Amino acid sequence: MHNQKIYDIVGIGIGPFNLGLAALCAPISSLTTLFLDQASEFNWHPGMMLSDATLQVPFMADLVTMADPTSPYSFLNYLKQTDRLYKFYIREDFFVLRKEYNAYCKWAINHLQNCHFGQKVISINYVDGVYQVEKVDQSNGTSETIFTKKIVLGTGTAPKVPGFIRPAEHKNAIHSSAYLKFKSTLLQQKTVTIIGSGQSAAEIFYDLLPETENGLKLKWFTRPDRFFPMEYSKLTLELTSPEYVDHFYNLSDAKRKQLLGKQNSLFKGINFELINQIFDKLYELSVDGEKVNAELMPNCQLNNLTVNTEGKYQLDFYHTESEKDFAVDTDFVVLATGYKYDEPGFLSGINDRLARNADGLFQVHRNYAIDVNGNEIFVQNVELHTHGFVTPDLGMGAYRNASIINAILGFEIYNVEKRIAFQQFSIADEIQENELSNAALQLSED
Protein backbone atom coordinates (compact mmCIF):
# COMPACT_ATOMS: atom_id res chain seq x y z
CA MET A 1 0.00 0.00 0.00
CA HIS A 2 2.87 2.36 0.69
CA ASN A 3 3.67 2.43 -3.03
CA GLN A 4 0.14 3.52 -3.88
CA LYS A 5 -0.78 7.15 -4.41
CA ILE A 6 -2.64 8.55 -1.42
CA TYR A 7 -5.02 11.41 -2.25
CA ASP A 8 -5.69 14.23 0.16
CA ILE A 9 -9.40 14.25 -0.74
CA VAL A 10 -11.68 11.82 -2.53
CA GLY A 11 -15.14 13.21 -3.21
CA ILE A 12 -17.96 10.73 -3.83
CA GLY A 13 -20.83 12.03 -5.95
CA ILE A 14 -20.52 14.95 -8.36
CA GLY A 15 -23.54 17.19 -7.98
CA PRO A 16 -23.26 20.99 -7.84
CA PHE A 17 -21.83 20.95 -4.30
CA ASN A 18 -18.99 18.49 -4.81
CA LEU A 19 -18.38 19.96 -8.27
CA GLY A 20 -17.89 23.33 -6.57
CA LEU A 21 -15.46 21.68 -4.16
CA ALA A 22 -13.53 20.18 -7.08
CA ALA A 23 -13.33 23.62 -8.72
CA LEU A 24 -12.13 25.32 -5.54
CA CYS A 25 -9.55 22.58 -4.93
CA ALA A 26 -8.18 22.72 -8.50
CA PRO A 27 -5.84 25.72 -8.06
CA ILE A 28 -4.42 24.49 -4.74
CA SER A 29 -1.20 22.72 -5.77
CA SER A 30 -0.67 21.21 -2.33
CA LEU A 31 -3.94 19.23 -2.55
CA THR A 32 -4.33 16.04 -4.56
CA THR A 33 -8.02 15.39 -5.21
CA LEU A 34 -10.24 12.93 -7.05
CA PHE A 35 -14.02 13.13 -7.49
CA LEU A 36 -16.10 10.11 -8.53
CA ASP A 37 -19.68 9.68 -9.76
CA GLN A 38 -21.44 6.52 -10.89
CA ALA A 39 -23.47 8.33 -13.59
CA SER A 40 -22.06 8.38 -17.11
CA GLU A 41 -22.20 12.18 -17.23
CA PHE A 42 -23.33 15.22 -15.27
CA ASN A 43 -27.02 16.05 -15.68
CA TRP A 44 -28.76 18.17 -13.08
CA HIS A 45 -32.47 17.27 -12.66
CA PRO A 46 -33.00 16.44 -16.36
CA GLY A 47 -36.64 15.49 -15.71
CA MET A 48 -37.37 19.09 -14.67
CA MET A 49 -35.27 20.89 -17.31
CA LEU A 50 -38.19 23.05 -18.45
CA SER A 51 -37.17 25.58 -21.07
CA ASP A 52 -38.09 28.67 -19.02
CA ALA A 53 -37.38 27.42 -15.48
CA THR A 54 -34.77 29.37 -13.50
CA LEU A 55 -32.77 28.86 -10.33
CA GLN A 56 -34.27 30.42 -7.22
CA VAL A 57 -30.95 32.05 -6.31
CA PRO A 58 -28.95 34.75 -8.17
CA PHE A 59 -26.15 33.86 -10.58
CA MET A 60 -23.47 34.56 -7.95
CA ALA A 61 -24.61 31.32 -6.28
CA ASP A 62 -22.50 29.45 -8.82
CA LEU A 63 -19.84 26.86 -8.05
CA VAL A 64 -17.16 29.24 -6.77
CA THR A 65 -17.94 32.97 -6.76
CA MET A 66 -19.00 33.40 -3.13
CA ALA A 67 -15.70 31.80 -2.03
CA ASP A 68 -13.45 33.12 -4.80
CA PRO A 69 -14.81 35.76 -7.21
CA THR A 70 -11.53 35.54 -9.20
CA SER A 71 -11.92 31.82 -9.95
CA PRO A 72 -11.75 30.79 -13.61
CA TYR A 73 -14.68 28.44 -12.92
CA SER A 74 -17.21 31.22 -12.27
CA PHE A 75 -20.49 31.53 -14.15
CA LEU A 76 -19.43 34.92 -15.52
CA ASN A 77 -16.24 33.43 -16.93
CA TYR A 78 -18.31 30.63 -18.50
CA LEU A 79 -20.44 33.30 -20.20
CA LYS A 80 -17.34 35.14 -21.37
CA GLN A 81 -15.69 32.01 -22.74
CA THR A 82 -18.86 31.00 -24.60
CA ASP A 83 -19.57 34.48 -26.02
CA ARG A 84 -22.73 34.92 -23.98
CA LEU A 85 -21.67 37.59 -21.47
CA TYR A 86 -23.22 40.54 -23.32
CA LYS A 87 -26.44 38.61 -23.96
CA PHE A 88 -26.67 37.92 -20.22
CA TYR A 89 -25.88 41.57 -19.46
CA ILE A 90 -28.64 42.85 -21.75
CA ARG A 91 -31.10 40.31 -20.34
CA GLU A 92 -30.81 42.09 -16.95
CA ASP A 93 -31.97 39.12 -14.91
CA PHE A 94 -30.00 37.78 -11.94
CA PHE A 95 -31.71 34.38 -12.13
CA VAL A 96 -30.08 31.84 -14.41
CA LEU A 97 -32.12 29.48 -16.55
CA ARG A 98 -31.89 25.98 -15.13
CA LYS A 99 -30.78 24.52 -18.45
CA GLU A 100 -28.05 27.18 -18.67
CA TYR A 101 -26.85 26.32 -15.18
CA ASN A 102 -26.63 22.69 -16.28
CA ALA A 103 -24.58 23.71 -19.34
CA TYR A 104 -22.32 25.81 -17.10
CA CYS A 105 -21.65 22.85 -14.78
CA LYS A 106 -20.78 20.65 -17.77
CA TRP A 107 -18.42 23.37 -19.02
CA ALA A 108 -16.67 23.45 -15.64
CA ILE A 109 -16.30 19.66 -15.63
CA ASN A 110 -14.67 19.80 -19.07
CA HIS A 111 -12.07 22.20 -17.63
CA LEU A 112 -11.34 20.12 -14.52
CA GLN A 113 -8.97 17.17 -14.39
CA ASN A 114 -10.19 15.77 -11.06
CA CYS A 115 -13.78 14.73 -11.97
CA HIS A 116 -14.41 11.18 -13.23
CA PHE A 117 -17.81 9.78 -14.20
CA GLY A 118 -18.93 6.18 -14.65
CA GLN A 119 -17.13 5.22 -11.41
CA LYS A 120 -19.27 3.48 -8.79
CA VAL A 121 -17.99 3.31 -5.23
CA ILE A 122 -18.90 -0.05 -3.67
CA SER A 123 -17.06 -0.04 -0.34
CA ILE A 124 -14.84 1.98 1.99
CA ASN A 125 -12.51 0.65 4.66
CA TYR A 126 -10.06 2.29 7.04
CA VAL A 127 -6.62 0.68 7.37
CA ASP A 128 -3.46 2.12 8.96
CA GLY A 129 -4.75 5.69 9.02
CA VAL A 130 -5.88 5.70 5.38
CA TYR A 131 -9.31 5.25 3.79
CA GLN A 132 -9.47 2.60 1.07
CA VAL A 133 -12.18 3.38 -1.48
CA GLU A 134 -13.05 0.52 -3.80
CA LYS A 135 -14.68 1.58 -7.06
CA VAL A 136 -15.88 -0.14 -10.21
CA ASP A 137 -15.55 1.34 -13.69
CA GLN A 138 -19.09 1.13 -15.08
CA SER A 139 -17.85 0.94 -18.69
CA ASN A 140 -15.81 -2.26 -18.33
CA GLY A 141 -16.51 -3.67 -14.85
CA THR A 142 -12.92 -3.39 -13.63
CA SER A 143 -12.38 -2.57 -9.97
CA GLU A 144 -9.71 -0.42 -8.36
CA THR A 145 -8.87 0.66 -4.83
CA ILE A 146 -8.19 4.35 -4.22
CA PHE A 147 -6.38 5.53 -1.09
CA THR A 148 -7.19 8.85 0.57
CA LYS A 149 -6.74 10.79 3.79
CA LYS A 150 -10.11 12.56 3.66
CA ILE A 151 -13.53 11.85 2.13
CA VAL A 152 -16.29 14.29 1.13
CA LEU A 153 -19.71 12.74 0.57
CA GLY A 154 -21.80 14.47 -2.10
CA THR A 155 -24.04 11.58 -3.11
CA GLY A 156 -27.14 13.76 -3.10
CA THR A 157 -30.76 12.98 -2.35
CA ALA A 158 -33.26 10.56 -3.90
CA PRO A 159 -36.91 11.17 -4.89
CA LYS A 160 -39.29 10.74 -1.95
CA VAL A 161 -42.49 8.82 -2.73
CA PRO A 162 -45.25 7.72 -0.29
CA GLY A 163 -44.91 4.08 0.71
CA PHE A 164 -48.37 3.14 -0.59
CA ILE A 165 -47.32 3.98 -4.17
CA ARG A 166 -45.50 1.07 -5.82
CA PRO A 167 -43.78 1.92 -9.14
CA ALA A 168 -44.17 -1.61 -10.52
CA GLU A 169 -47.96 -1.53 -10.05
CA HIS A 170 -48.65 2.18 -10.46
CA LYS A 171 -46.85 3.01 -13.68
CA ASN A 172 -48.84 6.20 -14.24
CA ALA A 173 -47.89 7.57 -10.82
CA ILE A 174 -44.48 9.23 -11.20
CA HIS A 175 -42.21 11.47 -9.18
CA SER A 176 -41.77 15.01 -10.49
CA SER A 177 -38.08 14.28 -11.17
CA ALA A 178 -39.21 12.16 -14.15
CA TYR A 179 -41.79 14.64 -15.47
CA LEU A 180 -40.27 15.42 -18.88
CA LYS A 181 -39.53 11.75 -19.52
CA PHE A 182 -43.24 10.93 -19.13
CA LYS A 183 -44.77 14.14 -20.46
CA SER A 184 -45.80 12.67 -23.84
CA THR A 185 -47.58 9.79 -22.04
CA LEU A 186 -49.16 12.20 -19.60
CA LEU A 187 -50.63 14.35 -22.38
CA GLN A 188 -52.54 11.34 -23.71
CA GLN A 189 -54.56 11.16 -20.47
CA LYS A 190 -57.86 12.82 -19.72
CA THR A 191 -57.13 13.74 -16.10
CA VAL A 192 -53.79 14.58 -14.48
CA THR A 193 -53.34 15.25 -10.76
CA ILE A 194 -50.33 16.96 -9.18
CA ILE A 195 -49.50 16.41 -5.51
CA GLY A 196 -47.14 18.81 -3.71
CA SER A 197 -46.69 22.34 -2.43
CA GLY A 198 -43.29 23.42 -3.72
CA GLN A 199 -41.58 24.84 -6.79
CA SER A 200 -41.63 21.62 -8.83
CA ALA A 201 -45.39 21.18 -8.39
CA ALA A 202 -45.97 24.78 -9.41
CA GLU A 203 -43.69 24.56 -12.46
CA ILE A 204 -45.45 21.42 -13.71
CA PHE A 205 -48.91 22.89 -13.11
CA TYR A 206 -47.96 26.04 -15.03
CA ASP A 207 -46.39 23.99 -17.83
CA LEU A 208 -49.60 21.96 -18.24
CA LEU A 209 -52.11 24.80 -17.88
CA PRO A 210 -52.20 25.61 -21.64
CA GLU A 211 -53.12 21.97 -22.28
CA THR A 212 -56.41 22.48 -20.44
CA GLU A 213 -57.62 24.35 -23.53
CA ASN A 214 -57.13 21.08 -25.42
CA GLY A 215 -59.35 19.13 -23.03
CA LEU A 216 -56.90 18.08 -20.31
CA LYS A 217 -58.43 18.10 -16.84
CA LEU A 218 -55.76 19.34 -14.41
CA LYS A 219 -55.88 19.05 -10.61
CA TRP A 220 -53.43 20.26 -7.96
CA PHE A 221 -53.63 19.22 -4.31
CA THR A 222 -51.34 20.39 -1.53
CA ARG A 223 -51.22 19.63 2.21
CA PRO A 224 -50.38 23.14 3.54
CA ASP A 225 -53.22 25.62 4.06
CA ARG A 226 -52.21 27.71 1.03
CA PHE A 227 -49.99 27.80 -2.03
CA PHE A 228 -47.29 29.70 -0.22
CA PRO A 229 -44.41 31.70 -1.72
CA MET A 230 -40.77 31.35 -0.81
CA GLU A 231 -39.88 34.15 1.59
CA TYR A 232 -37.37 36.39 -0.13
CA SER A 233 -37.23 39.64 1.82
CA LYS A 234 -33.75 40.94 2.55
CA LEU A 235 -33.80 40.62 6.32
CA THR A 236 -35.17 37.10 5.97
CA LEU A 237 -32.31 36.31 3.58
CA GLU A 238 -29.91 37.16 6.41
CA LEU A 239 -30.95 33.81 7.89
CA THR A 240 -28.69 32.25 5.23
CA SER A 241 -25.71 33.88 6.94
CA PRO A 242 -22.79 32.11 8.65
CA GLU A 243 -23.77 33.60 12.00
CA TYR A 244 -27.31 32.22 11.74
CA VAL A 245 -25.81 28.81 10.99
CA ASP A 246 -23.67 29.26 14.13
CA HIS A 247 -26.77 30.22 16.10
CA PHE A 248 -28.84 27.28 14.81
CA TYR A 249 -25.98 24.82 15.32
CA ASN A 250 -25.66 25.75 19.01
CA LEU A 251 -29.36 25.16 19.79
CA SER A 252 -30.65 21.95 21.36
CA ASP A 253 -31.79 19.10 19.10
CA ALA A 254 -35.39 19.64 20.21
CA LYS A 255 -35.31 23.36 19.45
CA ARG A 256 -33.74 22.75 16.02
CA LYS A 257 -36.50 20.27 15.13
CA GLN A 258 -39.13 22.77 16.27
CA LEU A 259 -37.61 25.58 14.20
CA LEU A 260 -37.30 23.49 11.03
CA GLY A 261 -40.96 22.58 11.33
CA LYS A 262 -41.87 26.28 11.10
CA GLN A 263 -39.45 27.28 8.34
CA ASN A 264 -40.91 25.62 5.25
CA SER A 265 -41.55 28.95 3.56
CA LEU A 266 -37.83 29.74 3.79
CA PHE A 267 -36.75 26.87 1.54
CA LYS A 268 -39.76 24.86 0.32
CA GLY A 269 -42.10 27.50 -1.09
CA ILE A 270 -42.91 28.63 -4.62
CA ASN A 271 -41.28 31.50 -6.46
CA PHE A 272 -43.45 34.58 -5.89
CA GLU A 273 -43.43 35.52 -9.57
CA LEU A 274 -44.48 32.02 -10.63
CA ILE A 275 -47.49 32.13 -8.30
CA ASN A 276 -48.55 35.36 -9.97
CA GLN A 277 -47.98 33.87 -13.44
CA ILE A 278 -50.20 30.92 -12.53
CA PHE A 279 -52.98 33.23 -11.37
CA ASP A 280 -52.66 35.41 -14.47
CA LYS A 281 -52.88 32.35 -16.72
CA LEU A 282 -55.94 31.08 -14.87
CA TYR A 283 -57.50 34.52 -15.24
CA GLU A 284 -56.70 34.56 -18.96
CA LEU A 285 -58.30 31.14 -19.41
CA SER A 286 -61.48 32.32 -17.63
CA VAL A 287 -62.10 35.47 -19.71
CA ASP A 288 -64.43 33.84 -22.26
CA GLY A 289 -66.76 32.73 -19.48
CA GLU A 290 -65.88 29.06 -19.79
CA LYS A 291 -65.10 27.14 -16.62
CA VAL A 292 -61.33 26.70 -16.34
CA ASN A 293 -60.45 23.04 -16.70
CA ALA A 294 -58.23 23.14 -13.61
CA GLU A 295 -58.75 22.66 -9.88
CA LEU A 296 -56.53 23.79 -7.01
CA MET A 297 -57.11 22.70 -3.43
CA PRO A 298 -54.93 23.22 -0.33
CA ASN A 299 -55.36 21.45 3.04
CA CYS A 300 -55.38 18.05 1.34
CA GLN A 301 -53.34 15.18 2.76
CA LEU A 302 -52.93 12.19 0.42
CA ASN A 303 -53.34 8.98 2.41
CA ASN A 304 -53.71 6.25 -0.22
CA LEU A 305 -53.79 5.38 -3.91
CA THR A 306 -55.74 2.44 -5.32
CA VAL A 307 -56.95 1.30 -8.74
CA ASN A 308 -60.75 1.47 -9.08
CA THR A 309 -63.08 -0.71 -11.17
CA GLU A 310 -62.68 1.56 -14.21
CA GLY A 311 -58.90 1.23 -14.19
CA LYS A 312 -58.41 4.78 -12.96
CA TYR A 313 -56.48 5.74 -9.84
CA GLN A 314 -58.50 6.59 -6.79
CA LEU A 315 -56.73 9.09 -4.54
CA ASP A 316 -57.88 9.08 -0.92
CA PHE A 317 -57.48 12.45 0.76
CA TYR A 318 -58.07 13.89 4.21
CA HIS A 319 -59.02 17.57 4.35
CA THR A 320 -57.03 18.86 7.30
CA GLU A 321 -59.30 21.84 8.11
CA SER A 322 -62.74 20.34 7.36
CA GLU A 323 -61.49 17.11 8.99
CA LYS A 324 -63.24 14.96 6.39
CA ASP A 325 -62.15 12.19 4.04
CA PHE A 326 -62.83 12.39 0.31
CA ALA A 327 -61.72 10.63 -2.87
CA VAL A 328 -60.71 11.81 -6.35
CA ASP A 329 -60.35 9.79 -9.55
CA THR A 330 -57.54 10.49 -12.01
CA ASP A 331 -55.70 8.87 -14.92
CA PHE A 332 -52.19 10.09 -14.05
CA VAL A 333 -50.45 11.30 -10.89
CA VAL A 334 -47.35 13.50 -10.60
CA LEU A 335 -45.83 13.38 -7.12
CA ALA A 336 -43.90 16.57 -6.43
CA THR A 337 -43.22 15.20 -2.95
CA GLY A 338 -39.61 16.24 -2.60
CA TYR A 339 -36.39 14.36 -1.91
CA LYS A 340 -34.76 12.54 0.98
CA TYR A 341 -31.23 11.53 1.89
CA ASP A 342 -30.46 7.84 1.57
CA GLU A 343 -27.30 6.85 3.41
CA PRO A 344 -25.00 5.05 0.95
CA GLY A 345 -24.47 1.36 1.62
CA PHE A 346 -20.73 1.69 1.04
CA LEU A 347 -20.40 3.45 4.41
CA SER A 348 -21.07 0.20 6.30
CA GLY A 349 -17.35 -0.64 6.33
CA ILE A 350 -16.52 2.51 8.28
CA ASN A 351 -19.66 2.78 10.40
CA ASP A 352 -17.58 2.68 13.59
CA ARG A 353 -15.85 5.89 12.50
CA LEU A 354 -19.10 7.85 12.02
CA ALA A 355 -20.57 10.03 14.76
CA ARG A 356 -24.35 9.80 15.21
CA ASN A 357 -26.99 11.42 17.39
CA ALA A 358 -29.78 9.74 19.35
CA ASP A 359 -31.94 9.50 16.20
CA GLY A 360 -29.20 7.69 14.27
CA LEU A 361 -28.55 10.71 12.07
CA PHE A 362 -25.03 11.91 11.42
CA GLN A 363 -23.71 14.11 14.22
CA VAL A 364 -22.38 16.76 11.88
CA HIS A 365 -19.66 18.98 13.35
CA ARG A 366 -19.73 22.70 12.66
CA ASN A 367 -17.00 22.17 10.02
CA TYR A 368 -19.30 19.64 8.22
CA ALA A 369 -17.32 16.56 9.35
CA ILE A 370 -19.21 13.45 10.52
CA ASP A 371 -16.35 11.22 11.71
CA VAL A 372 -15.55 10.68 15.37
CA ASN A 373 -12.37 12.77 15.07
CA GLY A 374 -14.19 15.64 13.39
CA ASN A 375 -11.75 16.18 10.51
CA GLU A 376 -11.75 13.19 8.13
CA ILE A 377 -15.19 12.57 6.52
CA PHE A 378 -17.24 15.56 5.41
CA VAL A 379 -20.78 15.85 4.00
CA GLN A 380 -22.64 18.01 1.51
CA ASN A 381 -26.38 18.68 1.95
CA VAL A 382 -26.90 16.18 4.77
CA GLU A 383 -26.80 18.59 7.71
CA LEU A 384 -30.34 20.04 7.69
CA HIS A 385 -30.89 18.83 11.28
CA THR A 386 -27.66 20.44 12.57
CA HIS A 387 -26.99 23.46 10.32
CA GLY A 388 -30.51 24.49 9.35
CA PHE A 389 -32.70 25.18 6.34
CA VAL A 390 -29.84 26.75 4.35
CA THR A 391 -28.31 23.28 3.87
CA PRO A 392 -29.66 22.60 0.33
CA ASP A 393 -29.26 26.24 -0.80
CA LEU A 394 -26.90 26.61 -3.78
CA GLY A 395 -26.01 30.05 -2.45
CA MET A 396 -24.21 28.59 0.56
CA GLY A 397 -22.42 25.80 -1.33
CA ALA A 398 -19.23 27.81 -1.89
CA TYR A 399 -19.21 28.88 1.79
CA ARG A 400 -19.47 25.26 2.95
CA ASN A 401 -16.79 24.14 0.48
CA ALA A 402 -14.42 26.90 1.58
CA SER A 403 -15.01 25.84 5.19
CA ILE A 404 -14.28 22.18 4.35
CA ILE A 405 -11.09 23.03 2.44
CA ASN A 406 -9.85 25.27 5.26
CA ALA A 407 -10.61 22.54 7.82
CA ILE A 408 -8.70 19.94 5.79
CA LEU A 409 -5.69 22.21 5.22
CA GLY A 410 -5.63 23.45 8.79
CA PHE A 411 -5.42 27.11 7.74
CA GLU A 412 -7.62 29.62 5.92
CA ILE A 413 -6.74 29.53 2.24
CA TYR A 414 -10.20 30.88 1.39
CA ASN A 415 -11.52 33.83 3.31
CA VAL A 416 -14.66 32.64 5.08
CA GLU A 417 -16.93 35.40 6.32
CA LYS A 418 -17.81 35.16 9.99
CA ARG A 419 -20.41 37.95 10.14
CA ILE A 420 -22.45 39.34 7.26
CA ALA A 421 -25.85 40.11 8.82
CA PHE A 422 -27.09 43.33 10.37
CA GLN A 423 -29.11 41.18 12.77
CA GLN A 424 -27.71 39.30 15.70
CA PHE A 425 -29.25 35.94 16.44
CA SER A 426 -27.79 34.86 19.79
CA ILE A 427 -27.51 36.51 23.17
CA ALA A 428 -24.04 34.96 23.41
CA ASP A 429 -22.93 37.12 20.48
CA GLU A 430 -24.14 40.24 22.27
CA ILE A 431 -22.41 39.30 25.51
CA GLN A 432 -19.16 38.51 23.74
CA GLU A 433 -19.23 41.77 21.79
CA ASN A 434 -20.02 43.76 24.92
CA GLU A 435 -17.14 42.08 26.74
CA LEU A 436 -14.76 42.92 23.88
CA SER A 437 -16.02 46.50 23.81
CA ASN A 438 -15.63 46.84 27.56
CA ALA A 439 -12.13 45.36 27.40
CA ALA A 440 -11.16 47.78 24.64
CA LEU A 441 -12.62 50.68 26.65
CA GLN A 442 -10.70 49.59 29.75
CA LEU A 443 -7.44 49.46 27.78
CA SER A 444 -8.01 52.94 26.41
CA GLU A 445 -8.71 54.28 29.91
CA ASP A 446 -5.55 52.64 31.24
N, C-alpha and C positions, 0 to 999 in steps of 0.2 A: 504494500500500500504506500510505502514511503516514496516509491518512484512515481506514483500517480500525481497528477496535477490536483491541487486542492484549491477550490474557488473560495473567494471571500464570501460571496453571496450566490445562492441559487434561488431564483424566483420560480414558483410553480403556479401556472395560470397566467395568461397574458390578456387581461382585460385592460381598460383604460388606466386603472390604478397601478398595476405592475408594469404596464408599458411606460407610464410616467416615471416610475422608479428606474427602469432600464435607461430611459433618456437622461435622467439626472445623474446616473452612475457613469454614463459613457465618457464624459470628459475627465473623470477622476482616474489618473493613471495608476494610482496606488491600489485601486480596487479591481479584482478580477471577478467578473459576473457572468452568469448564464441564466437565461429565462426560457422556460419550457411550457408548451401548451399542446394538449392532445389534439386539438382541432387542426385541420389541414391549412387553414388560413385565418386571419383576423376578420371577423364580421360582427359588428356590434348591433345586436337586436335586429337581425335582418327581417324578421316577421312583422316588425313595426316601422319599417323604413318608408313611411309615407312621404310622398314627394314634398309636401309643404310643412312637415313637422319640424319643430326646432327644439334645441336644448332649452331647459328652463333656467339656465345660468348664462351669464355673459361670456363672450369669447375668451376673456382672460382666464377663465376656468379651463384652460387647455392642459396639456400634459405637464408643462414646466413653468409657465410664466410667473405664477404667484410665488415660486421659489427662486427662479432665476430668469428675469425678463430678458437677459442677453443670450439665452440659450438658442442654439441653431435649430432646436426642435420645437420652437413656438409655432402657434397657429398663424401668426402674422408672417413669419418667415416662410411657412408653407404657401401662403397666399402669394408672397413675393416670388418664390421660386416657380410657381405654376402660373404666373402672369394673371393673377386674380385680385391683387391687392387694391387696385383702383376701382374695380367693380364692387368690391366689398365696401370700400370707402364711400362710393356714391350711393350704395344701398342704404347707408345710415341706419343700420340695425345691429345692435350688440349681440343678438341671439342667433347663433349659427344653426343652419339647417342640419338636421340629424344626419342626412346622407352625406353632407359635406364634412361633418365631424368624422364620420366613418372613413371617408377618403383621406382626410388629414392623418388619422391614426395609421392607415396603411402606408402613407407616404413616410411617416416617421419610422415605421418598421423597416422599410426599404433602405433607410439611411443608418440603421443600427446593425451592429455585428453580433449583438449578444442575445437576439431573440430567435428561437427555433421552434417551428410548428411541427405538428405530426409526431410529437414526442409525449408518450403517456407515462406518467410516473405511477409505478405499481407498488413500491414499498420504500420505506425509509428506516434505517437503523442507525444507532449511535455506537461507534466503536473507537476507543482510544482518543476521545476528545474531538472526533470528526463525524459528521453526518454522512452516511452513505445512501445516496439516492439512486435507486434502481429504476431505469426507464426503458421503454420499448419503443423502437422506431416503428410508427404505424405503417410506413410504406413497405417495409420488408420483414418486419417481425423480429429483428435483431435486438438483443438487450445489451445494456451497458450500465455500469455503475459509475456515478459521478460523486466526487468527494467535495464537501464544502464545510466551511466553518459556521455559516449562518444560513437560515432559510427564511424566505418571505412568501407567505401563502396568499395568493390572489386568485383562488379557484372560483370565486364568484358565487352567485346564488342560482337556485333552480326555480322554475315555475311552481307556484303553490296552487294546488287544486283540492277541493273538498274531497274527503275520503269516500263519499258515497258516489262519486263519479269515477267510473272505470273506463279508461281509454279503449280497451279491447271491445267492450260492449257498447259504449256510447261514442261512436265515431264522429257524430255531428255535434259533440260537445268538446270544444277546443279551448286551450288557454290563449290569451291575447297574444302571447309571444309567437304564435303560429298564424296570426291573422292573415297576412298577405299570402301565405302558402295555400290557405283554404278559401280565399276570397271568391274565386271563380265558382267553387262548389256552393258557397254560402249564397251567392246571388241567384242561384237556381231555386232557392227555397221561397216559400210564401211568407213565413214568419221567422224573424231572427230576434233573439233576446240577448241583451248584454247585461252581465252582472258585474258590478264594481263601482267604486266611487272616485277613482283617481284619474290621472292624466290619460292612461291608455284607454280606459273605458270611454272617456270623452272624445278622444281622437277617433276612435272607431265609430262611435255614434255619429259624429260630424261627417266622417268619410262616407257613411252609408245614407245619411239624410237625403241626398239628391235621388237615391234609388227609390224612395217612397213615392215619387211621382210616377214611377214605372210599375207600381203595384206592390212593392215590398212593404210588409207590415213590420215595423221596427219598435222594439220595446227595450226600456232601460230601467233596471231596478238597482237600488243601492241601499245599503243598511243604515248609513248615517241619516240624520233628520233633514238633510238638505244636500244639494250639489254644491259643495263648498269650495271656494277658491284657495289656492296656495297663498299664505300670507307673505307679502313681499314689501312691506313698509321698511324704511331704512333702519329704524330703531329695532325692529324685529330681526332684521338681517344681522344685527350685532350679536345675536345669539349663535351665529356661526363663527364666533371669534375664538381664538386660543384661550382667552381667560374664561369664557363661558364653558369651554370644554374642561378647563381646570376646576371650575366651580362644580359642574355636574359630576365629574370624576370623584370628587371628595365627599359627595353625598352618600347616604346609606343606600344599600341595595333596595330597600323598601321604598324610599323616597324617589329613587331613580325610576323604578317601575311605575310609580304613581304619576310622575311627571311625563314619562313617555306616553302614558295612556291619554294624556290631555293635549298632546302636541301634534296630533295628526295633521292639522292644517299647516304646520310648518314644513312638512316634507311629503305629505301624501295627497295634497289637494290638487285641484285643476287650475291650469293657467287662467288668470282672470280674463284675458282677452279672448280665449277660446270659449269660455262660458258665454260671453257676450256674442260671439260669432254664432254659437248654437242657437241662442235666443233669436238673433236677427234672421237666421235661416228659417227657423220655425215660423216666425212672423211673416216672412216672405211667402212661405208655402201656404199660409192661411188667408192671404189677401183675397183670393177669388171666392171665398166663402165656403170652400170645401173643407171638410174635416181633415186635419193633418193626419197622415197615416203613421203616426208615431205616438208612443206613450212613455212618460217618464214618471217614476214613482219612488220617492225616498222611503225610509223607515221599513224597508223590506229585507228580512233575513231569510236567505235560502237555506232550507233544512233538508231537502231531498230532491232527487231526480229519478223518475221512473218512466217506463215506456207504456203508454196507454193502449187501448184496444185498436186505435186507428193508426198505430205506429208512430205517433207523435211523442215528443217528450212532455211529461207532466212535471212542472216545477212546483214544489210545495213551499210556500212562503209563510212566514209569521210577520204580521204587521206590528212593529214594536210599540207604536203609540196607541193604536186601536186595540191591541192585544187580542187579535183574531187571526186564525189560520185562513189561508185561501190558496187556490191553485190556478196556474196559468198553463195553457198548452202552447207549444212552439215547435218549429221544425229544426231549429239550429240554435245552439247556445255558445256565446263567446264569454269565457270566464276571465275577466280582467281582475283577478283576485290576488295579484301581487306575486312576490318571490320570497323564498326562504333560504337560509343557509343550510346546506347539507355537509356535515363534517366528512372530509375525504377518508375513505377506508385505508389509504396508505399511511395514515398517522398511527395506526394501531401498534406498529413496531416501536414507536417512541412515546406511547401513552404515558409512561412513567415520568417523562420529562415535561409533561404539560401541566400547567397550573389550572385548577378549576374551582368554581365557586360551589355553593351548596346545591344549586340547581343543575350542576354538571356542565354549565357553560364555561367557556374559557375565562380564566381570571386575567383579563388583559391589563398589563401594566400601563402606566401613563405614556410610556414610550412605544406602545403598541406591541410589546413582546408578550408571549403567552407561555414561555418556558419557565421552569422553576427558578432559574438563575436570573431571569429578566433581561437577557441580552443576546439570545441565540435564535429564537424562532419568532418571527413577527407576522402580523396579520393585516390584511386590507379588507375593510368593509365587513368586519365580523364583530365590531365592538360597540354596537348600538346600545347594549345594556350597561356599558361602562363609560362610554365617551359621548353618548347622546345622539339626538336625531340627525346631527350633521354628518354622521358616519358615511351614508351613501352619497353624499353631496360631491359632485365633481369639483366644485369650487374649493374644497378642502383637501383634495387629493395630493396636490403639490406640497402643501403644508405637512401632511402626514409623512410623505416620502422624504422630505427634507429632515424631519424629525428622526425617521428610521435610519437614514444615512449617517446623520450626526451621532446617533446612539451607537451605531456599528463602528464608526471611526474613532469614537471617543473624544472628538472635538468638533466644533461648529464650522464645517466647511460651507454650509449654506446658512445664511442669516435667517433665523426663525423668530418671527415677531412674538413677543410675549404679551403685549397689550396693544390692542387696536381700537377698542370700544370706548365710547364716551361714558357708557354705563359701568357701574361696578356691581358685581353679582354676589359677592361674598363679604360678610362682615369681617372675615379674617383679612381680606385685602385692605379694608379701611383701617383696621387696627395696625397692620404692618406699615402702611403708608404714614399713619399718624406717628408711629414710633420713629420712623426714619426722619420725618419732619422735625419731631421734637429733638432727636439726637443732633440733627444738623443745626437747629436753633441753639442748642446747648453749646455746641462747638464754637459757633459764632460769638456767643456771649463770653465764652472763656477767652 
